[in-house]
């Protein structure tokens, strides 16, 4: 099990290398003027993190806590994890090989290349890239940095919750009751849930998934990690085949609920964040706002909600699409 002390220790290790990303208060009525009774929410702007997403936290945790062999590191990714591992390897002067599927966004592939990593594009989905990365690791001796199902990855992602908890205590924010978290393989929500498991008063953790890639929803229904579809506009970031084995028991114990949102709602939320608040977010990072704007998650009166905006690795043209 991952404890708060584990996450604090990890934060001490990676803090010199990461950004303490800001929080802002946004009136949801500005994002959806037609909506009624929509509350103000706190946004954790993790798209401002090094390498453009929260994934840098887990990548730094892996390379700093585990030590890197001469053969370097290898990772499979839909995109953001690959960018983060390439960035961290560049910062720490380590060789990196990144496997991505064809569905990965061109903007993410280009960032990986520019950071000096060896990029291998293979297969149609994340699971294909993962299999190729595992074969490479066995033959090369490189250290595998898993996108979500690795203890150090979970510890690194949990540092986001540590920061958010401190920021929520600021009088300008006024406390926190609930946090909405995007879900793919579950590394982010697993780390966040592990931190808030010991919160007093209790902070509710709610997962948000695209309905085309319901990995955690499917796992909760079957009582174990199970294969799920991997489709939709957020498939490059939130569509592994199944939730992680390490992640699942944490989410079963500490995640209160998981809600689903459709592609149209995700794209509408992405546009609203940019057009009304000038917040750049990729589709996967917009699912929490989509859940609020559509009513997939309905806060109780007075409920203080935070939403993780998890990344912004996309082409600028997407924002005005």
C-alpha positions as CSV (number, residue, x, y, z in Angstrom):
1,X,0.0,0.0,0.0
2,X,1.1,3.6,-0.7
3,X,1.1,5.8,2.3
4,X,1.1,9.6,2.8
5,X,4.6,9.3,4.2
6,X,5.7,7.6,1.0
7,X,4.2,10.4,-1.1
8,X,5.8,13.1,1.1
9,X,9.2,11.4,0.8
10,X,8.8,11.2,-3.0
11,X,7.8,14.9,-3.1
12,X,11.0,15.8,-1.3
13,X,13.0,13.9,-3.9
14,X,11.3,15.3,-7.1
15,X,10.4,18.8,-5.9
16,X,13.7,20.4,-7.2
17,X,12.7,19.2,-10.7
18,X,9.0,19.8,-11.0
19,X,6.7,22.8,-10.9
20,X,4.2,23.5,-8.1
21,X,1.4,24.1,-10.5
22,X,-1.2,26.7,-9.6
23,X,-4.9,26.5,-8.9
24,X,-7.5,29.0,-10.1
25,X,-11.2,29.5,-9.3
26,X,-13.5,29.4,-12.3
27,X,-17.2,30.1,-12.4
28,X,-18.7,27.3,-14.5
29,X,-21.4,29.7,-15.6
30,X,-18.8,31.5,-17.7
31,X,-18.1,28.2,-19.5
32,X,-21.7,27.4,-20.1
33,X,-23.9,30.5,-19.9
34,X,-27.0,28.4,-20.7
35,X,-26.4,26.3,-17.6
36,X,-28.3,27.1,-14.4
37,X,-27.0,26.8,-10.9
38,X,-23.5,25.7,-11.9
39,X,-21.0,26.3,-9.1
40,X,-17.5,27.8,-9.1
41,X,-14.8,25.2,-9.1
42,X,-11.1,25.0,-8.3
43,X,-8.9,23.9,-11.3
44,X,-5.5,22.3,-10.6
45,X,-3.6,23.5,-13.7
46,X,-1.3,20.5,-14.2
47,X,-1.1,21.3,-18.0
48,X,1.5,23.8,-16.8
49,X,3.7,21.0,-15.4
50,X,7.1,20.2,-16.9
51,X,6.6,18.4,-20.3
52,X,3.0,19.6,-20.4
53,X,1.3,17.1,-18.1
54,X,1.2,15.5,-14.6
55,X,3.1,12.6,-16.1
56,X,6.4,14.3,-15.3
57,X,5.8,13.7,-11.6
58,X,5.8,9.9,-12.0
59,X,8.6,9.9,-14.5
60,X,10.9,11.9,-12.2
61,X,10.0,9.6,-9.3
62,X,11.0,6.5,-11.4
63,X,14.3,7.8,-12.6
64,X,15.3,9.4,-9.3
65,X,14.1,6.6,-6.9
66,X,15.1,3.6,-8.9
67,X,18.4,4.5,-10.6
68,X,19.0,4.3,-14.3
69,X,21.1,1.5,-15.9
70,X,23.6,2.3,-18.7
71,X,21.1,1.1,-21.2
72,X,18.8,3.9,-20.2
73,X,15.0,3.7,-20.0
74,X,12.2,2.5,-22.1
75,X,8.5,3.4,-21.9
76,X,5.3,2.7,-23.7
77,X,2.8,5.5,-24.0
78,X,-0.3,6.9,-25.7
79,X,1.7,10.2,-25.7
80,X,1.9,12.2,-22.5
81,X,3.9,9.6,-20.5
82,X,6.3,9.3,-23.4
83,X,6.8,13.0,-23.6
84,X,7.4,13.1,-19.8
85,X,9.9,10.2,-19.8
86,X,11.7,11.7,-22.8
87,X,11.8,15.1,-20.9
88,X,13.1,13.6,-17.7
89,X,15.7,11.4,-19.4
90,X,16.9,14.5,-21.2
91,X,17.1,16.5,-18.0
92,X,19.0,13.6,-16.3
93,X,21.2,12.8,-19.3
94,X,19.9,9.2,-19.7
95,X,19.1,7.4,-23.0
96,X,15.4,6.9,-23.7
97,X,13.4,4.8,-26.1
98,X,9.7,5.5,-26.3
99,X,7.1,3.3,-28.0
100,X,3.8,4.8,-29.0
101,X,0.8,3.5,-31.1
102,X,-0.3,5.0,-34.3
103,X,-3.3,6.7,-32.5
104,X,-0.9,8.9,-30.6
105,X,-1.2,12.6,-31.4
106,X,1.4,13.9,-33.9
107,X,2.2,16.8,-31.6
108,X,3.2,14.4,-28.8
109,X,5.3,12.4,-31.2
110,X,7.1,15.5,-32.3
111,X,7.8,16.6,-28.7
112,X,9.3,13.1,-28.0
113,X,11.6,13.4,-31.0
114,X,12.7,17.0,-30.1
115,X,13.6,15.9,-26.6
116,X,16.2,13.5,-28.0
117,X,14.5,10.2,-27.3
118,X,14.3,7.3,-29.8
119,X,10.7,7.1,-31.0
120,X,9.2,3.9,-32.2
121,X,5.6,4.0,-33.6
122,X,4.0,0.6,-33.6
123,X,0.5,-1.0,-33.4
124,X,-2.9,0.6,-33.3
125,X,-3.3,1.0,-29.5
126,X,-1.4,1.5,-26.3
127,X,-1.4,-2.3,-25.6
128,X,0.5,-2.9,-28.8
129,X,3.2,-0.3,-27.9
130,X,3.4,-1.8,-24.4
131,X,4.1,-5.3,-25.8
132,X,6.8,-3.9,-28.0
133,X,8.4,-1.9,-25.2
134,X,8.5,-5.0,-23.0
135,X,10.2,-7.0,-25.7
136,X,12.8,-4.2,-26.1
137,X,13.4,-4.1,-22.3
138,X,14.1,-7.8,-22.1
139,X,16.6,-7.6,-24.9
140,X,18.3,-4.3,-24.0
141,X,18.5,-4.2,-20.2
142,X,16.9,-0.8,-20.2
143,X,14.7,0.1,-17.2
144,X,11.0,0.0,-17.9
145,X,9.0,3.1,-16.8
146,X,5.4,2.0,-16.7
147,X,2.8,4.7,-17.4
148,X,0.6,3.8,-14.5
149,X,1.1,0.3,-13.0
150,X,4.4,1.0,-11.2
151,X,4.8,1.9,-7.5
152,X,7.1,4.9,-8.2
153,X,4.7,6.2,-10.9
154,X,1.8,6.1,-8.3
155,X,4.0,7.9,-5.7
156,X,4.9,10.6,-8.2
157,X,1.3,11.2,-9.3
158,X,0.2,11.3,-5.6
159,X,2.3,14.4,-5.1
160,X,-0.3,16.3,-7.1
161,X,-2.8,15.6,-4.4
162,X,-0.3,16.7,-1.7
163,X,0.0,20.1,-3.4
164,X,-3.7,20.4,-4.0
165,X,-4.5,19.7,-0.4
166,X,-2.2,22.6,0.7
167,X,-3.5,24.9,-1.9
168,X,-7.1,24.2,-1.0
169,X,-6.4,25.4,2.5
170,X,-5.7,28.9,1.1
171,X,-8.6,31.3,2.1
172,X,-8.9,32.2,-1.6
173,X,-9.9,28.6,-2.3
174,X,-11.8,27.9,0.9
175,X,-11.4,24.2,1.3
176,X,-12.2,21.1,-0.7
177,X,-14.8,18.4,-0.5
178,X,-14.4,16.6,-3.8
179,X,-11.8,16.2,-6.6
180,X,-12.7,15.0,-10.1
181,X,-9.8,13.1,-11.8
182,X,-9.4,11.9,-15.4
183,X,-8.9,8.2,-15.6
184,X,-7.0,6.1,-18.1
185,X,-4.8,3.4,-16.7
186,X,-5.4,4.8,-13.2
187,X,-2.0,6.0,-12.1
188,X,-3.2,9.5,-11.5
189,X,-6.4,8.6,-9.6
190,X,-4.6,5.9,-7.7
191,X,-1.9,8.3,-6.4
192,X,-4.5,11.0,-5.6
193,X,-6.8,8.5,-3.8
194,X,-3.9,7.1,-1.8
195,X,-3.1,10.7,-0.5
196,X,-6.7,11.6,0.3
197,X,-7.4,8.3,1.9
198,X,-6.1,9.7,5.2
199,X,-7.7,13.1,4.9
200,X,-9.8,14.5,7.7
201,X,-12.4,15.6,6.9
202,X,-12.7,13.1,4.1
203,X,-12.1,14.3,0.6
204,X,-14.2,12.4,-2.0
205,X,-12.3,11.2,-5.1
206,X,-14.4,10.8,-8.3
207,X,-13.0,9.4,-11.5
208,X,-14.1,10.6,-14.9
209,X,-13.7,8.4,-18.0
210,X,-14.6,8.7,-21.7
211,X,-17.5,6.4,-22.4
212,X,-15.4,5.0,-25.3
213,X,-12.7,3.9,-22.9
214,X,-14.3,2.8,-19.6
215,X,-11.4,1.0,-18.1
216,X,-12.1,1.7,-14.4
217,X,-15.8,1.5,-14.9
218,X,-15.4,-2.0,-16.4
219,X,-13.1,-3.1,-13.7
220,X,-15.4,-2.0,-10.9
221,X,-18.3,-3.8,-12.5
222,X,-16.3,-7.1,-12.8
223,X,-14.4,-6.8,-9.5
224,X,-11.0,-7.0,-11.2
225,X,-9.0,-5.3,-14.0
226,X,-10.7,-6.4,-17.2
227,X,-10.3,-5.5,-20.9
228,X,-12.4,-2.5,-22.0
229,X,-12.9,-0.7,-25.4
230,X,-10.2,1.9,-26.3
231,X,-11.9,4.4,-28.5
232,X,-12.8,8.1,-28.7
233,X,-11.3,11.6,-28.9
234,X,-9.1,11.0,-25.8
235,X,-7.8,7.6,-26.9
236,X,-4.2,8.8,-27.1
237,X,-4.3,9.6,-23.3
238,X,-7.2,7.7,-21.6
239,X,-7.5,4.4,-23.4
240,X,-5.3,1.6,-22.2
241,X,-6.8,-1.9,-22.5
242,X,-7.3,-2.2,-18.7
243,X,-6.7,-0.5,-15.4
244,X,-3.5,-1.3,-13.6
245,X,-3.2,-4.3,-11.2
246,X,-1.5,-2.1,-8.5
247,X,-4.0,0.7,-9.1
248,X,-7.2,-1.3,-8.9
249,X,-7.2,-2.2,-5.1
250,X,-6.5,1.5,-4.3
251,X,-9.4,2.7,-6.3
252,X,-11.7,0.0,-4.9
253,X,-10.9,1.2,-1.4
254,X,-10.7,4.9,-1.8
255,X,-12.4,6.1,-5.0
256,X,-16.1,6.8,-4.3
257,X,-17.5,6.8,-7.9
258,X,-16.6,6.9,-11.6
259,X,-18.7,8.7,-14.2
260,X,-18.6,8.6,-18.0
261,X,-18.7,11.4,-20.5
262,X,-19.1,11.3,-24.3
263,X,-16.8,12.6,-27.0
264,X,-19.1,15.6,-27.9
265,X,-19.1,16.7,-24.3
266,X,-15.4,16.3,-24.0
267,X,-14.7,18.5,-27.0
268,X,-17.3,21.1,-25.9
269,X,-15.6,21.3,-22.5
270,X,-12.2,21.7,-24.2
271,X,-13.5,24.5,-26.3
272,X,-15.2,26.2,-23.3
273,X,-12.1,26.1,-21.2
274,X,-10.2,27.9,-24.0
275,X,-12.8,30.3,-25.2
276,X,-14.1,31.4,-21.9
277,X,-11.1,31.0,-19.6
278,X,-8.1,30.8,-21.9
279,X,-7.1,27.5,-20.4
280,X,-5.5,25.2,-22.9
281,X,-6.4,21.6,-22.2
282,X,-6.2,18.5,-24.4
283,X,-9.4,16.4,-24.7
284,X,-8.3,13.9,-21.9
285,X,-7.7,16.9,-19.6
286,X,-11.2,18.2,-20.2
287,X,-13.2,15.3,-19.0
288,X,-13.8,16.6,-15.5
289,X,-15.3,19.8,-16.8
290,X,-17.4,17.8,-19.2
291,X,-18.8,15.8,-16.3
292,X,-19.9,19.0,-14.5
293,X,-21.3,20.8,-17.6
294,X,-23.3,17.7,-18.6
295,X,-24.5,16.8,-15.1
296,X,-22.7,13.4,-15.2
297,X,-21.5,14.7,-11.8
298,X,-23.8,17.0,-9.9
299,X,-22.3,18.7,-6.9
300,X,-24.5,19.1,-3.8
301,X,-25.3,22.7,-2.8
302,X,-22.2,24.2,-1.3
303,X,-20.0,21.3,-2.3
304,X,-16.4,22.5,-2.9
305,X,-15.1,20.8,-6.0
306,X,-11.7,20.7,-7.6
307,X,-11.0,19.4,-11.1
308,X,-7.6,18.2,-12.3
309,X,-6.7,19.7,-15.7
310,X,-4.1,17.0,-16.5
311,X,-2.3,18.1,-19.7
312,X,-2.1,20.2,-22.8
313,X,0.0,18.3,-25.3
314,X,-1.9,19.0,-28.5
315,X,-1.6,21.1,-31.6
316,X,-2.7,24.7,-31.0
317,X,-5.2,24.4,-33.9
318,X,-7.3,22.1,-31.7
319,X,-8.2,24.9,-29.5
320,X,-10.1,26.8,-32.1
321,X,-11.6,23.7,-33.8
